[in-house]
Amino acid sequence: MSDAPPLFAAREPIFPRRVRGRFRSLKWAILVITLGIYYLTPWIRWDRGPNLPDQAVLVDLAGRRFYFFWVEIWPHEFYFVAGLLIMAGLGLFLFTSALGRVWCGYACPQTVWSDLFYAVERWIEGDRNARIRLHNAPWDGHKARLRLTKWAAWLLIAVATGGAWVFYFADAPTLLRDLVTLNAPVVAYATIGILTATTFVLGGFMREQVCIYMCPWPRIQGAMMDPGTLTVGYRDWRGEPRGKGGIKRRQEAAAEAVGGGDATPRYGAAATPDGDKDHAGGRVARDGTVLGDCIDCNACVAVCPMGIDIREGQQMECITCALCIDACDDVMSRIGRPRGLIDYLALDDRPPVLPGEHAPVRPLATEGGDAPETAVPAQTAAAREGLEPGRRATDVDGSPAPAALTADRPFITQGVGDWKPQPVWKHIFRLRTILYTLAWAGIGVGLLVALFVRPEIDLTVAPVRNPTFVTLSDGSIRNAYDIRLRNKHGEERPFHIGLTGDGVLRIELEGEDDLTVDVPANETRLQRAYVTARPQDAAAGEARSDLRFWVEDLVSGERAFEDTIFNGVESNDERFGSAG
């Protein structure tokens, strides 16, 4: 039996070349901003008053509190966190629907830290060619020194990454001092160690593998995109066929064929207006073959951090980082062609008729008359169509096409010269993106309203179920309740507890002489309360009676309430258990 092929292919290292351009500058700006926020946020101070942490952003697990500048989230307000997570998901759907995997290409932590590691690698080992030579070179002192220096720099970044994470869960200056003096909790060192290892390995040695194999988003994005989504793509109708060639020579040949002057710019014609991204240029190879704008320099492949060729079409591995756009635009500028051969474009931006398709053309024209429009293969050159000597294809306006075009070039199709892609705003403002935006904004507005209208005091009431009621010696029925009082102020407040029912129920607080309790600042107090109904009261003989507990802040006058029930003797059945 022959050996079975391996399940996974061995990783081939990728050595992206340095590139400059608008998208690379944008990525650098996002990298600086996001890393700055991550590393510096735990050190921002925010005065909340005495006995409260002064760290602006803090996840206080011991106190079961989340602080974000002036916002304080309590455990029972977890719906704020859930709402933010839903908004993050909808935002991801929105940006993917409009601009493809823009999150992956610019703001994903894996991308940000990989870019940082790439920058360190280039700084120490050199650009693409130098790193390839070093990778293929045998191990010696020079290679070992460069590799150890790079790994040490990566390790420092990884330690800083893991250390910054734990600062979000404790007071940053205090925890830093404890870490240095080896007095920090073991869990802090363990967390730093785990995050250091994952950052070092994922950012340094598994960069593109995380995006291809570990992340589920490349497989989900297909459901979020449609033909109107803007994503990084290659204008093959302008760039093909690829090859070397000269623009000046091609334009001169076209002008001579037309009869002098500039050639008429049309789809597939010899010359195009400056900045026309969707029309092929005028280049010809040494053998006379008409070429597109792509010179097959592979600059787009050399700069890709995923190691793919965007000219092969949409691929799961593409993270739409747009570095190939910067590389291609630089090449187009050098050879005098419009930028945008590789660009952000949509699938429905393709021209209505492409080379290789059937289209209405004027295939033959004699000296004395016009040929009728017929559908012929647009890819067939004049010679392959069997044009008779002295005849050649005509342009869309009926004039003879340049001889250089008809030698080995697709026929010029009817009406494509006037075709223009949709403007960018039509791709962004579509029904899908508008619905995502409305849902995202609706949740955001709802959270803001809930944040500003929430009370500064709160209570929850839980009836004691074992037993549901107690019959006293005088025949009165008593229910017990556990009341949690929350004081969200930065100072201790006296809370008065009362109730509304049938008007005759009596309330007592365990351990208190009256109905007023002091709740510490920014804390929760558990208070046991007893509610009693006399034998002649209606609530004593009914299975259930509605009851409402009130709490009032005696300083501010703010009030809050919680509805519950009072259990009478009629509730003494198998549904509620026996009375005491």
Secondary structure, 3 states (H helix, E strand, C coil): CCCCCCCCCCCCCCCCCCCCCHHHHHHHHHHHHHHHHHHHHHHCECCCCCCCCCECEEEECCCCEEEECCEEECHHHCHHHHHHHHHHHHHHHHHHHHHCCHHHHHCCHHHHHHHHHHHHHHHHHCCHHHHHHHHHCCCCHHHHHHHHHHHHHHHHHHHHHHHHHHHHHCCHHHHHHHHHCCCCCHHHHHHHHHHHHHHHHHHHCCHHHHHHHHCCHHHHHHHHCCCCCCEEEECHHHHCCCCCCEHHHHHHHHHHHHCCCCCCCCCCCCCCCCCCCCCCCCEECCCCCEECCCCCCCHHHHHCCCCCCHHHCCCCCCCCCCHHHHHHHHHHHHCCCCCCCEEEECHHHCCCCCCCCEEEECCCCECCECCCCEEEECCCCCCCCCCCCCCCCECCCCCECCHHHHHCCCCCCCCHHHCCCCCHHHHHCCHHHHHHHHHHHHHHHHHHHHHHHCCCEEEEEEECCCCCCEECCCCCEEEEEEEEEEECCCCCEEEEEEEECCCCCEEEECCCCCCEEEECCCEEEEEEEEEEECCCCHHHHCCEEEEEEEEEECCCCCEEEEEEEEECHHHCCCCCCCCC
